[in-house]
């Protein structure tokens, strides 16, 4: 478990199979492969995991 989750007392496995909102799926499916994406206010990173799986060049913060 990394420091981020450990400091918050959260198990990251809890978020591994979280379903993405329909609007987010539509957005990432409409983007060209390897698009650059900024997820600001990325919470626990569920969206970033989906971006990684689709091979986007992404950053998260906030």
N, C-alpha and C positions, 0 to 999 in steps of 0.2 A: 504494500500500500504506500503510495507516495505521500509526501509531507502535506500536500494540499488537502487530501481527503482525511488524513490522519488528524490534522489540526481541527477539522470540523466534526470529527467523530462519525464519518460517513464511510460506508463500504462501497467502493467504486463498482463492484459487481452488481449492485442494485440498479445501476443505470445502463448496464451493458445491453440489455434487451429492450430498452425503452423505445416505444414507437414514436416516430417523428410526426409532427403535425402535417396534415395533408398539404397545406400551403408550402411548407418547406420542401416536401418531396417534389412538388411541381416546379419550384424554383431551381433546385439542383438538377432536375432532369432537363430543364430548358437551357442550362448553361453549357457552353462548349467545354470539352474535355480540357483539363489543366488550366481552367480559369483561375484568376486570383480572387480570393474571397476573404473578407474580414468579418468575423463574427464578434461584434462588440457586445459585451454583457453576456458572455457565453455560458454562464452558470457552471454546471458540472461537466460541460463538454460533450453532451450527447450529439449536438449538431456537428461538432468538429470531427467526431468519429465517423459520421456519415460522409463528411467531406473527404476525409482521409481514404475511406473505402472507394470513393469515386475518383481518386487521384487528383484532387484539386490542390492548388498552391494556396494554402490557407494560413491565417493567423487568428488568434483569439485574444481578447483582452476585456478588461472591465470588471 
